[in-house]
């Protein structure tokens, strides 16, 4: 029987997913567009106007050029201003929580050899168990 992720394990799985898909691989400042260009570990590239990142909205061009991917790619960091902008939080703020949920759904649909083996193994056991009705539903 498969293990269900709960509590701390669920948080660990979410953190591992965010590290794999949403961590910052590279960061640069485009002075011409006045925007930060981000490349995520998933390969997604974003150009975010400085005005959309409140902690960096008033930073100078030199300070933005000195920004880097900090905390293992989890943040946009700038030492002089003592700023760390959490990447998943920034994406939530800009696009809503749906972007992370959508990425998770897509990742969950990916077929792998491990998933195929697990499905065959569960099929030999009779498949997914039937849902049990509660006592109240069966009495009424």
N, C-alpha and C positions, 0 to 999 in steps of 0.2 A: 504494500500500500504506500502511495506517495506521501511525502511530508508536505504539510501546509506551512507556508511562511507566515509567522505571526510575530507581533511585537518587534523585538530587536532584530530578528532575522529578516523581517520585511524591510526594516530600515537599512540593513546591510545590503540587501538586494537592490534597493533603490539607489543607494550610494554607489554600488558597483556599476549599475546601469548609467548613472549620471557621469561617472568617471569614464566609462567606455564611449558614451555617445555625446556628452555635452561638455567635456573638458576642453579647455583652450589649447590648441596646438600652436597657434601663432597669433600675434597681435601687432598691428602697426597703425600709426596715425597718418591719415591722408589730409594734409593741410589744405589742399585745393578744394576738397569736398567738406572739410571741417568735420571729419567722421573717423571713427575707429573701425578698422577692418579686422574682423575676427575670422579665424579658421578653426572650426571645432574638430575634435577627434573623429567625428563621423564623416568628415569631409565637407560639411556644410560651411559655406562662406557667407558672412554677413557684413554689411557696411552700416554702422549705426551712427547717426548724427550725434555729435557731442551733446547737443541740447537734450537728447533723449536719455542721457545718463546723468541724473541730477548731481551726484557727487563730483562729476568731472566737468559740469557745465561751465564753471568759471575758471577752469584750469588754463594756464597759458599753453601755447603751442609747444614750448620746450618741455613743460611738465607732461603733456600728453605723449610726446615723443619718448619720454623716459618711462612710460607705463609699460608693464610687462605681464606675462601670464604667471601668476603667483599661486602658491599653495597647491602645487601639483597640477595646475591648469584649472583649478576650481574658481579662481578669481582674476579680475583685472586689478592689478596692484600698482600703486604709485607711492613710493617711499617718502618723498618730500612732503606730500599732502597727507600721508598716513591714511591712505584709502585702499580698501579692498572691496570690490564689487563682485558679489556672488553671481556666477554665470547663470545657473538655473533660475535664480530669482529675477535677474535682469530679463531673461527670456519670458518668464511668466508676466512680468510687468509690461513688456512690449507687446506680446502676442496672446496673453491669457494662458491659462493652464492647459488649454487644448493642444498646444504644440507638443508639450511633453507627453501628454496622453496619446496623441496621434503617433509620435515616434515609438512609444511603447507598444501600441497595438501593431504597428508594422513589424517591429522586432519579434513580437509574439507569433506572428503569422509565418515567419521564416521556418521552413522545414529543415530538419537536420537528421542525421543518422540516429542520434540519441532519441529524438522524438519519435521517429519511425519504429525503433526497437521497443520503446516504451508502449506505443500504441499496439503493436503486435502482442506484446506480453500481456497487456490488459485485456486484449481481445480473447486470448486463450483462457483467461480467468472468467470469461462471461461478459466482459465489457463493463461499462459504467454501472454502478449500482442504481437500482430504482429509488426514486425519492419516496420516503416514508411519509404517510399522512399523519397529522397530529391526532391525538385522541379526540379532541373536540370535533374535528372534521368528520371522523368516522362515526361518531355517535349521532350527529344531527342529520 
